């Protein structure tokens, strides 16, 4: 009996080996990558298309934007661009200006942003208060809004 317990204990496979790997979810990774010419664009596209799990790669050189769709993680894509293409990549920092309450507030407006985009300040704790309206500001602006049925009729 003791020998049988010892053999079964030695033959059991640890749970770490049996555990399945967690599958990556399908996602879109948007990155800002500086591209000066068609050669840079080709180099970035080739580096990412060969990557395991990538379904599609969209490169927009005028906006310096790369969108990768597939079963990949953002950190892996950034590392691959650094290693294969020699390009520094960062997460896409811009959102459409309709999303931000005050797109022309300091910190939100960026001269280098593509047309129709501003910096994503809603996630930035340092600049966020400047780009958001305070409750008193919202109260006064909604008092004169055309959407408000109880708005001031003087205007």
PyMOL commands that set and color helices and strands:
alter all, ss='L'
color gray80, all
select helices_A, chain A and resi 2-11+15-18+38-49+74-85+128-131+135-143
alter helices_A, ss='H'
color red, helices_A
select strands_A, chain A and resi 27-33+54-60+65-70+89-91+94-96+117-119
alter strands_A, ss='S'
color yellow, strands_A
deselect
rebuild
show_as cartoon
